[in-house]
Amino acid sequence: MRTTHEVDKARSAQMARIRARDTKPELRVRQALHAAGLRYRLHAKDLPGKPDLVFRSGRVAVFVHGCFWHQHPDPTCKLARMPKSRLDFWRPKLVGNHERDVRTRAALEAQGWSVLEIWECQTSTAELHALADEVKRVLVRGALPKEGGKQSK
């Protein structure tokens, strides 16, 4: 059963500004990969979870996760903290987000896709250069068939 609370207009306006796409971390990742010569599609609606970036030729899906919303498991990440208030609301929401991410990853991998997750705290310039190298490596390796004709992960 859901109870209704008086809606705080300031909080409502703040939450309305949170975007699902074209976030600052996503734009940083897109810019770095484009600058590295990689071309991709955005938010493929035909794939589970609508990955943020899709490299169809190499069957690579990239998700750019916000550390708070997707609960980055790295214990050193300061952005992934659990809120101190309204835990009855936040805990199931954030745990549900994480569980959905696990299901989405499994569904993509079952379809033969390689999945890369980039966390908001990992979008510094140096880390983005390493990311571009990693994507290139996965694209090259993913394009080569493994034994039995399956794509490499």
C-alpha positions as CSV (number, residue, x, y, z in Angstrom):
1,M,0.0,0.0,0.0
2,R,1.3,3.4,-0.9
3,T,0.9,6.4,1.3
4,T,0.7,9.9,-0.1
5,H,2.9,12.6,1.2
6,E,2.8,16.3,0.6
7,V,5.2,16.9,-2.3
8,D,8.0,19.4,-1.7
9,K,8.1,21.5,-4.8
10,A,11.8,22.2,-4.5
11,R,12.6,18.5,-4.2
12,S,10.3,17.7,-7.1
13,A,12.0,20.3,-9.3
14,Q,15.4,18.9,-8.3
15,M,14.5,15.3,-9.1
16,A,12.9,16.4,-12.5
17,R,16.3,17.6,-13.6
18,I,17.9,14.2,-13.3
19,R,18.3,12.8,-16.8
20,A,18.4,9.2,-18.1
21,R,20.5,10.1,-21.1
22,D,23.0,12.8,-22.2
23,T,24.4,13.0,-18.6
24,K,27.8,14.7,-18.0
25,P,29.6,11.4,-17.5
26,E,28.0,9.9,-20.6
27,L,28.9,13.0,-22.7
28,R,32.6,12.7,-21.4
29,V,32.7,9.1,-22.5
30,R,31.2,9.8,-25.9
31,Q,33.6,12.6,-26.5
32,A,36.6,10.6,-25.6
33,L,35.6,7.6,-27.7
34,H,34.7,9.8,-30.7
35,A,38.1,11.6,-30.4
36,A,39.8,8.1,-30.4
37,G,38.2,7.4,-33.8
38,L,35.5,5.1,-32.5
39,R,32.0,5.4,-34.0
40,Y,28.9,4.1,-32.2
41,R,25.1,4.3,-32.0
42,L,23.3,5.7,-29.0
43,H,20.6,4.1,-26.8
44,A,19.7,1.1,-29.0
45,K,16.0,0.5,-28.3
46,D,16.2,-3.0,-29.7
47,L,18.7,-4.2,-27.1
48,P,17.9,-5.1,-23.5
49,G,18.5,-2.1,-21.2
50,K,19.0,0.3,-24.1
51,P,22.8,0.6,-23.8
52,D,24.2,4.1,-23.8
53,L,26.7,3.3,-26.6
54,V,26.5,0.4,-29.0
55,F,29.2,-0.9,-31.4
56,R,27.1,-3.2,-33.6
57,S,30.0,-4.5,-35.7
58,G,31.8,-5.8,-32.7
59,R,28.7,-6.6,-30.6
60,V,29.8,-4.4,-27.8
61,A,27.4,-2.6,-25.5
62,V,28.6,0.2,-23.2
63,F,26.7,1.4,-20.1
64,V,27.8,4.7,-18.4
65,H,26.5,4.2,-14.8
66,G,26.0,6.9,-12.2
67,C,27.7,5.7,-9.1
68,F,24.8,6.7,-6.8
69,W,21.9,5.4,-8.9
70,H,23.6,2.1,-9.8
71,Q,25.4,1.7,-6.5
72,H,29.0,1.4,-7.6
73,P,30.5,-1.6,-5.7
74,D,33.9,0.0,-5.3
75,P,34.4,0.7,-1.6
76,T,36.6,3.7,-2.4
77,C,33.9,5.4,-4.5
78,K,32.5,8.3,-2.5
79,L,29.6,8.9,-4.9
80,A,27.9,5.6,-4.2
81,R,26.9,6.2,-0.6
82,M,23.5,5.1,0.6
83,P,21.3,8.1,1.7
84,K,20.9,8.5,5.5
85,S,17.2,9.5,5.3
86,R,14.2,7.6,3.9
87,L,16.0,4.3,3.7
88,D,12.6,2.6,3.3
89,F,12.4,4.3,0.0
90,W,16.0,4.4,-1.2
91,R,17.3,1.0,-0.3
92,P,14.7,-1.0,-2.4
93,K,15.0,1.5,-5.3
94,L,18.8,1.4,-5.5
95,V,19.0,-2.4,-4.9
96,G,16.4,-2.8,-7.7
97,N,18.5,-0.7,-10.0
98,H,21.5,-2.9,-9.4
99,E,19.4,-6.1,-9.9
100,R,18.1,-4.8,-13.2
101,D,21.7,-4.0,-14.3
102,V,22.6,-7.7,-13.6
103,R,19.6,-9.0,-15.5
104,T,20.3,-6.7,-18.4
105,R,24.0,-7.7,-18.6
106,A,23.0,-11.4,-18.5
107,A,20.5,-10.9,-21.3
108,L,23.0,-9.1,-23.5
109,E,25.7,-11.7,-22.9
110,A,23.2,-14.5,-23.7
111,Q,22.7,-12.8,-27.1
112,G,26.5,-12.8,-27.7
113,W,27.2,-9.2,-26.7
114,S,30.2,-8.0,-24.7
115,V,29.2,-5.5,-22.0
116,L,31.4,-2.8,-20.6
117,E,30.3,-0.7,-17.6
118,I,31.9,2.6,-17.0
119,W,31.2,4.3,-13.7
120,E,30.8,8.0,-13.2
121,C,33.9,8.2,-10.9
122,Q,36.0,6.6,-13.7
123,T,35.5,9.4,-16.2
124,S,38.7,11.3,-15.6
125,T,40.7,12.2,-18.7
126,A,43.4,9.6,-18.0
127,E,40.9,6.8,-17.4
128,L,39.0,7.8,-20.5
129,H,42.1,7.2,-22.7
130,A,42.5,3.8,-21.1
131,L,38.8,3.2,-21.8
132,A,39.2,4.0,-25.5
133,D,42.1,1.5,-25.6
134,E,39.9,-1.1,-23.9
135,V,37.0,-0.6,-26.3
136,K,39.3,-0.9,-29.2
137,R,40.8,-4.1,-27.8
138,V,37.3,-5.6,-27.2
139,L,36.2,-4.6,-30.7
140,V,39.2,-6.3,-32.3
141,R,38.9,-9.4,-30.1
142,G,35.1,-9.6,-30.4
143,A,35.4,-9.5,-34.2
144,L,37.4,-12.7,-34.2
145,P,35.4,-15.9,-33.9
146,K,36.3,-18.3,-31.1
147,E,36.3,-22.1,-31.5
148,G,32.8,-23.3,-32.3
149,G,31.9,-20.1,-34.2
150,K,30.9,-18.1,-31.2
151,Q,31.9,-14.5,-30.6
152,S,34.6,-13.8,-28.0
153,K,33.6,-11.9,-24.9
